[in-house]
Amino acid sequence: MNTSPHATSQVLARHDDLFSQQHLVVAGQLADNYPLNLLEQVASLQVCCSHFGHHQYFAKQANGKLSSQFSAAPSLAINSNALLLFMPKAKQEAAYLFACILPQLEVGAEIFVVGENRGGVKSCEKLLAEFGIKVKKIDSARRCGLYFGVLNQAAPQFDASQWQNSFEVALPNASLKVKSLPGVFNHGKLDEGSQMLLEHLPTLHGSVLDFGCGAGIIGASQALLHNVDISLLDVSAYAIASSKATLQENQLTGTVIASDGLSEVKQRFDFIVSNPPFHAGIDTQYETTERFLAQAKQHLNANGELWLVANSFLQYEALIKQHFSRFESVLDNKKFKILRCCV
């Protein structure tokens, strides 16, 4: 968890008494540990984490006022009367969070939204207007905006099934039915990189880990096509829920793992397949994938292989050379490349 104040937190820090004695809910695209600064002023603090690593961080804090949950659809205390939402990169994820959280707040609850201008924080005005909430900007600094409104009427009950997108991925002699929630990478469709990886994977066998699984497309497709034991791993609560739904929809069995990197993985695999992430919100971030590449060999059996797809501009080869005895570029079309790494 980042402990250096993000620009959004610096804006909030200009308002010391916004949440005095509130039963506050914090959700959205958390960029640092700012919510801990609020413990002295709030009556209680519920942090709703969609990032497993963030949940682990807040869950370890010893404070009776603080609770943390890792869930795609958090359940709140009945006395919750204020919301602080850090605006997510994806507008549809923000809409989903409002739909999920607002019905659980008391009428009269105060709503605060903070985010970067380039991240589209202004769109909260239209999103909250759908719930009859009129918001106004109460601060603007560090290229960020802070918005405020009041929930004057009860919000409609949340139905998660209405937010689940369904689509199919064509496979050789089969079709995979995919379930996807807002907040999942490339929500609602198969991305070009994963499509390319699926087309060039060999016939897998044994145990397979899909790292950064998203809606579970790569791993589930291998279970549908081959006799393999699959594990699907992601840091996102939306991805975990989506992957479970994808497996269920296709009557497949597999293990779904919530993990920040490979921290929760205790076994070795014959294959690891991945379209690894390189974004954190609206920022480019390579740390997760670099850590994954450094640790992946420890989770492969003898003669195990790592297959990954990456944007061509990402220079992972030097790091791979440090940890794998050999690797090859299976394909590079100048937009994406597929790398095969051997123990």
Secondary structure, 3 states (H helix, E strand, C coil): CCCCCCHHHHHHCCCCCCCCCCEEEEEECCCCCHHHHHCCCCCEEEEEECEHHHHHHHHCCCCCCEEEEECCCCCCCCCCCEEEEECCCCHHHHHHHHHHHHHHCCCCCEEEEEEEHHHCHHHHHHHHHCCCCCCEEEEEECCEEEEEEECCCCCCCCCHHHHCEEEEEEECCEEEEEEECCCCCCCCCCCHHHHHHHHHCCCCCEEEEEECCCCCHHHHHHHHHCCEEEEEEECEHHHHHHHHHHHHHCCCCCEEEECCCCCCCCCCEEEEEECCCCEECCEECCHHHHHHHHHHHHHEEEEEEEEEEEECCCCCHHHHHHHCCEEEEEEECCCEEEEEEEC
